[in-house]
Amino acid sequence: MKIVRKDDLFLIYYEQWINIYKEGAVREITMAKYRMTLNWIKKLMPTVKIYELNRTTYQQLLNEYAIHHERQTTMDFHHQLKGAILDAVDDGLIDRDPTRKAIIKGKPPRKKKTKFLNQFELNTLIKNLNLRDEINWDWLILLIAKTGMRFSEALGLTPSDFDFSYQTVSVNKTWDYKGKGGFLPTKNKSSIRKIQIDWQTTSQFVRLIKGMEENKPIFVDKKVYNSTVNNILSKHCKQLEIPIISIHGLRHTHASLLLFAGVSMASVARRLGHSSMTTTQKTYLHIIHELENQDTDLIIRSISQLV
């Protein structure tokens, strides 16, 4: 391993840093983001040396990156760089933290697509799924809609994960559909969980997976692409004239309906496998605000009766 000096290029330091501290310590999808950040450094400041990195040069880097990206993406870029830069400061390669008081800019956000369906729309979708006697992608659509699982979690399910006596399905692994296939660990420890399912889904899957190999994926028999299932779901939505959502949108739909039904934030977070309630609160802030408005109306109606 080459000893990095102050007059080496920053891109060399950053590449070495992600190889030492991130390779094997983060998921491959996260590692890909660090490599993408490295590519942008090579493009935007290929000649800047480590000792030349100050608040001005760093802000210029962020500004140039922000020309091509939305503010949130620029913020992510900043966070992926900051860890390495702070280590360079600790190692005495940079005199002061150049990321201090950095201004995050970016292009105006694109119009957001619909992320979830309401209860009527979801019921319409489920009633019109093509649920045959053998496994197809519509069964996966149904299962995600009823459990809120991540796509990779649903792909990783095997018959042994179902406990029909207790009406639960265990999430303890995922399927590497973005890579070479095979089982992978869950996103985090909180993602390992048992999800309660309704009696109807239980009876459907009792028949559906009967005779299947206990430890073989239910939905996977060849290379799987996220776009394949998204296209099937999109086709259903178009035919039924309901908002077009992604397969991940079914997860948002599941959580949204639970929150509107009065299920606690803590219970929804556990069911989704979030690492903390903060994640759930940030993701569904718009629903929380809507529920608060409903609570306000309820409070006013209640106290107006106190005469």
SULGIBEL-V264568 format. One record per residue. N is the residue number from 0. RES is the residue in one letter. NEAR is the number of other C-alpha atoms within 10 Angstrom. Layout:
[[N	RES	NEAR] [N	RES	NEAR]]
//
This chain:
[[0	M	5] [1	K	7] [2	I	7] [3	V	15] [4	R	14] [5	K	16] [6	D	12] [7	D	17] [8	L	20] [9	F	25] [10	L	21] [11	I	17] [12	Y	21] [13	Y	22] [14	E	17] [15	Q	17] [16	W	17] [17	I	20] [18	N	15] [19	I	12] [20	Y	11] [21	K	15] [22	E	14] [23	G	11] [24	A	12] [25	V	11] [26	R	14] [27	E	15] [28	I	10] [29	T	14] [30	M	17] [31	A	12] [32	K	14] [33	Y	21] [34	R	16] [35	M	13] [36	T	19] [37	L	20] [38	N	14] [39	W	17] [40	I	21] [41	K	16] [42	K	12] [43	L	15] [44	M	17] [45	P	14] [46	T	14] [47	V	17] [48	K	17] [49	I	22] [50	Y	19] [51	E	19] [52	L	23] [53	N	17] [54	R	16] [55	T	13] [56	T	15] [57	Y	19] [58	Q	21] [59	Q	14] [60	L	17] [61	L	22] [62	N	17] [63	E	16] [64	Y	22] [65	A	20] [66	I	13] [67	H	12] [68	H	18] [69	E	17] [70	R	18] [71	Q	15] [72	T	18] [73	T	22] [74	M	17] [75	D	14] [76	F	22] [77	H	21] [78	H	13] [79	Q	18] [80	L	18] [81	K	16] [82	G	14] [83	A	18] [84	I	24] [85	L	17] [86	D	14] [87	A	23] [88	V	15] [89	D	13] [90	D	10] [91	G	13] [92	L	19] [93	I	19] [94	D	14] [95	R	17] [96	D	18] [97	P	20] [98	T	22] [99	R	12] [100	K	9] [101	A	13] [102	I	11] [103	I	18] [104	K	20] [105	G	19] [106	K	14] [107	P	9] [108	P	11] [109	R	7] [110	K	6] [111	K	6] [112	K	11] [113	T	11] [114	K	17] [115	F	23] [116	L	21] [117	N	15] [118	Q	14] [119	F	9] [120	E	15] [121	L	20] [122	N	11] [123	T	16] [124	L	21] [125	I	17] [126	K	10] [127	N	13] [128	L	15] [129	N	12] [130	L	16] [131	R	10] [132	D	11] [133	E	9] [134	I	15] [135	N	14] [136	W	18] [137	D	19] [138	W	21] [139	L	19] [140	I	22] [141	L	19] [142	L	17] [143	I	22] [144	A	22] [145	K	20] [146	T	20] [147	G	25] [148	M	23] [149	R	23] [150	F	20] [151	S	19] [152	E	24] [153	A	23] [154	L	21] [155	G	27] [156	L	25] [157	T	22] [158	P	20] [159	S	16] [160	D	18] [161	F	22] [162	D	16] [163	F	15] [164	S	7] [165	Y	11] [166	Q	17] [167	T	18] [168	V	21] [169	S	17] [170	V	22] [171	N	20] [172	K	21] [173	T	22] [174	W	23] [175	D	19] [176	Y	20] [177	K	13] [178	G	11] [179	K	10] [180	G	14] [181	G	12] [182	F	18] [183	L	16] [184	P	16] [185	T	21] [186	K	18] [187	N	10] [188	K	12] [189	S	16] [190	S	23] [191	I	20] [192	R	17] [193	K	18] [194	I	19] [195	Q	16] [196	I	18] [197	D	11] [198	W	13] [199	Q	10] [200	T	14] [201	T	20] [202	S	12] [203	Q	13] [204	F	17] [205	V	15] [206	R	11] [207	L	17] [208	I	18] [209	K	10] [210	G	9] [211	M	13] [212	E	12] [213	E	15] [214	N	12] [215	K	14] [216	P	20] [217	I	21] [218	F	17] [219	V	20] [220	D	8] [221	K	8] [222	K	11] [223	V	18] [224	Y	10] [225	N	14] [226	S	11] [227	T	11] [228	V	18] [229	N	19] [230	N	15] [231	I	15] [232	L	21] [233	S	18] [234	K	13] [235	H	20] [236	C	20] [237	K	11] [238	Q	10] [239	L	14] [240	E	12] [241	I	17] [242	P	17] [243	I	21] [244	I	20] [245	S	22] [246	I	25] [247	H	19] [248	G	21] [249	L	27] [250	R	21] [251	H	23] [252	T	23] [253	H	24] [254	A	27] [255	S	23] [256	L	17] [257	L	15] [258	L	18] [259	F	15] [260	A	9] [261	G	9] [262	V	13] [263	S	11] [264	M	18] [265	A	14] [266	S	13] [267	V	19] [268	A	20] [269	R	19] [270	R	21] [271	L	22] [272	G	25] [273	H	19] [274	S	15] [275	S	12] [276	M	16] [277	T	13] [278	T	12] [279	T	19] [280	Q	15] [281	K	10] [282	T	13] [283	Y	16] [284	L	12] [285	H	12] [286	I	16] [287	I	17] [288	H	11] [289	E	12] [290	L	15] [291	E	12] [292	N	12] [293	Q	11] [294	D	12] [295	T	12] [296	D	11] [297	L	12] [298	I	11] [299	I	10] [300	R	11] [301	S	10] [302	I	9] [303	S	9] [304	Q	7] [305	L	6] [306	V	4]]
//
